[in-house]
Structures are given as C-alpha cells and as structure tokens.
C-alpha cells in the first residue's frame, strides 16, 4: 500500500470497499441467485418476505434473483465500455500530445466535436437503428457506448502528454534514438498512470449510466437481465406509482452505490495528483493528533509523509547522523 | 474574437457531423430505408406523402449518393425534417410544440445548478477540512443516482405520497394554455419538482470542480496578498472565486451534454410534454424521422448553449482577449 502512495482517507477506503463488493457480485452473483430470474412461478406483487427478500414482480418473478443476475451484465458492459474508451482516449490523447502539429490539430478537433455532441441522444439514434439481435449483444452495446465516452479523457491525457514531452528523460530517450512508438508507450504512458486511472473511473461511471439508461428506455434487449431492464419493467408495470418500492428501489440503489464507489476512489486519485487537495483526506481528529490547526486556509498546504501516525516513534530512534 | 470564431467553426463542424450521422445511419442498415419506413406507417399513405418522405431522405435511391446528400442538406435548411410515422405530422411542427417546454425546464435548471453549485463549491473550497466537507460525498451520491431514478423516487415521495407538488404533465387541466396568469402559475408549479430533481442530480459536478479549483487558488500569492492588504474576507473569497470559476465555464460543453441527457429522462418520468417524453414515444414506435429530428434539435440547442458559455468566458477572462489582439 505504501508503495502505491494512494491517500488512505476514509473516502477512498469506502469507495474501494464498495467496488470490491460489486466486482465480487459480478463474478458470483448469478450463482447466488435463489431462483431463475425469468421464472414466473410465484405469487405476483408480494412485498419482501423470508422467501423473497425483495418481493416479487407483477409477473411473479423473484426481484432479488433478478438483482443478483443483473449485476453481471451491468458491470461487464460498464467495465468493457470504460476500458475501450480509455484505450481510445489514451491512444488519441498521447498521439495528439506527443506528435503535435497537424496531427494534433486534427485529433483535437475530433475530440472537441465528440465533446460537443450530446452523448445520450447520439447513443439513442445509433442504438435505435441496430437490428434487434445486436441489442442483446453486450459487446456491441459496450463498443457504442465507448464511442460516445472517450473524448473527455483524450483531452485531459493530451494536455498532460504535452507537459511531459519536453522533460529531460523523454529528451534523453529521443537522443539515444528510441523509436517514437516506444517513447510514447514506455516513457510517457507510465507517467500518465494516475490520469489514466481517473479517466478509466470516469468512463466506467459514464458507461454504467449510459447502459442503464438505454435499458431503461427499452433500447437494449428486454430479455437480458441488467439493472436498467429491471427499472424498465418496473416502470412499464407502474411499480413506482403503485408503491412497489421493493421492485424499483434496489436496482437504482445498486447503480448509485457503484457510482458513488467510483467517484470516491476518484477523489483519492485527485488528491494524489494535486497534493493541495490532500488535507481533506485527514479527519479533524487526525489533524489535531499531528499538531495541525483544525483549518488551514491560506498559504502552503502541509503534506504529511505519514498521515496521523498513532504512536510517534521514540525520540532515540530518530537520531541519525 | 479569434476564440469565438474558432469555436463557431467547431460548432458548425459538430452540427455537420450530427447531420451526417442522421443521413448515413439509415443507409448503413440492411434494406431500403424508405421502403422500410413506408411499410411501417399504419395509416393510408398518399403519393405526396411518399414524395415528402423520400425528399427528407435526400430523394429516391435511384439518384447518386452525392445528389442525395445535397438534396438532404437543402431539405434540412428549409426546415423539412420529414414526417413522423406514428403521428402523421411533419416532425418540425411536432417539435415546435415540445421544444419550448424542454428548453425552459433544462435552461432554468442548468442556470440554478451552475450558480448554486459554484457558490457552494467556492465556500467548500474556502472552508476545506471543516464539517461542511460531508456535503461532497452526499452530492456525489445524488449525482451517481441515475437522473430518472432520483426523479422517480421524488415523484413518489413528494408528489403522490405527500402531495407537496403537482405531478404528471406541465400544467393543470383546469387552465387554458396561453399567456394568462393562471396558466403561468400552474406551469411554474408543475415544473418545480422536475426542476429540483435535475438540479439535485447535476450539482455535484459544479461543486466539486469549483472546490478543487478554489483550493488550488487559495495557495496562490495573490490571495495571500489580498489577505495581507487586510481586505474583508468576502472580498478575498470573491477574488479567488473569480479566478477559480474559469475552468468550470470552459468545461461547460461537457456538463451541458450530461445535464441534457439526464433531463430528457426526467421529463419522461414526469410525463412532461417536452422533447424527452417525445423521444421515448419515438423510440418505442421506431419512429425514425422523429428520433432523428429530436437528435438534431437537441444537438443544435446544446451547441447554442456552448456558444453562450464561450461568450461569457471571453467576457470573464481578459487573457483570451489579449491573445486575440496580439
């Protein structure tokens, strides 16, 4: 942990915990489901009970099973789209930033166009033209989502690459005759890691929202279970207005939790990139312990190598020549 | 001025991309789109209507590709967006009825969200490390909730359970639409709950961006100088905030796209008679001309909003003006 130097504030730990939980659910969720999510065997519209933890739908399906099974499709599409978008953003951002000139102009224009196009309406237009068969294909949907979500990352990565390209170590590898591709991917890209991570989290967050939204308005196959399809069926059966909260609240809450987890983790990366933000990672109790004032307003931000060490080392050990 | 010209160029290009997507998509799919479309219309189709549909696609497929593309573009310039399959009316007149509702709702929501979020972000940046910091995870949670989900919960709790707000629709049945007092009051009342839900879900981005910039600004010498001069705290905060707000405005294009996308779904939840509600109907009925028309109108509106943000940016940041003069 220490070598990663990621601030271990409660925010980051909480975010990490949430994400690990849902990643586990992605893997084992479908095996945990007590019933088949499509089975219409049960008494419809019953509230939560010992047998059906989250009640049943108006078709008599078990909501809890749908939630567990749906976790996988939702998370996989979000992760896939996020990953593809980040790879796209890195390739385009690093190329534009490093090569510069006309290439940069063209690629910057391209990402600006994609930034200005409203993402969701574009997604809906593309998706509505897809043949029905492709709409159940997680891969295709993921690719289309990534197509609308890469531009922001590319812009940030380009800016950072431009600040790196004239540093000494890059200059040095250029002088010893390294190939351009090698400089781009083994000299510059590793130094972009925090920004890449933040960009990945951001695009996953965007993708999960986009995917769930498409499913909610019925533009993905309604027979593939994900949290958006659950909301779609709940909405089309008027669950919200008839007070069947156990049907539509759990999937929405799960989406919100995953999103919050991603955002919290992103705070940690922000604090890592910009040390001035880091003070916020300490609770006021920790700050008192290390002898900082409760509020630091102006001037330099104190950055602690070891935030809030609980038992300070005895004086004798610190002495060294 | 240079900045504005360059941005206008970008927006024209973006609009052109949107138009081209609309033109190319139907052709990328299997089958003849015009025949597919005519086959889907439930009512009787007159030859004139077929002609109108063909025109909106850029003429019959017998003509060459560029010929079709040219016809398509000229048709767009004349405002011909085709005929809706399900409603049998020109797409343009359908949009004319619903666009004002959406622009009103989203426009007001965006302004409120920006002003309140930026103000809150400035205060949070200034008092960082205080107990107010808990606002950040809370706001993040509200942003992570899908807009339509938050809207659904609010509709349920404040609308149908507590009856604090009227729900479903944009005005009461008892008033006549038009510029009369009763109608305006009713429209405002019906817009409150959708407005609050959009503002709640979109505020976190503004808060966070502003807070982080504010914290960075506080470390700058000019803020220290302002304090050393003995300026009142309010003036110092204002000094720092004026500089910290620039990135927020520069990033407006990203934010507005997200807000519009989310707000469309809020309309859907509240049965608000705007473009979002229309879009869902169009998607359900596979009404392609309507979907495309909506996409185009949303894109153009978003681009116009971006242009306004650019003007504001130019007015606020003197550096962009000197760059143009040099």
Interface residues (C-beta under 8 A of the other chain):
Chain A: X11 X109 X112 X113 X115 X116 X117 X118 X119 X120 X121 X122 X124 X125 X126 X128 X129 X131 X152 X205 X209 X212 X213 X216 X217 X218 X219 X231 X235 X240 X241 X243 X245 X248 X249 X252 X255 X256 X257 X258 X259 X260 X262 X263 X264 X267 X270 X274 X276 X277 X279 X280 X282 X284 X287 X294 X295 X296 X297 X298 X299 X300 X301
Chain B: X10 X11 X13 X14 X17 X18 X21 X22 X25 X26 X28 X29 X30 X126 X127 X128 X129 X130 X131 X133 X136 X137 X140 X141 X143 X144 X145 X146 X148 X149 X152 X153 X155 X156 X160 X212 X215 X216 X218 X219 X223 X224 X227 X253 X254 X256 X257 X258 X260 X261 X262 X264 X265 X268 X279 X280 X283 X284 X286 X288 X291 X292 X294 X295 X298 X299 X302 X303 X306
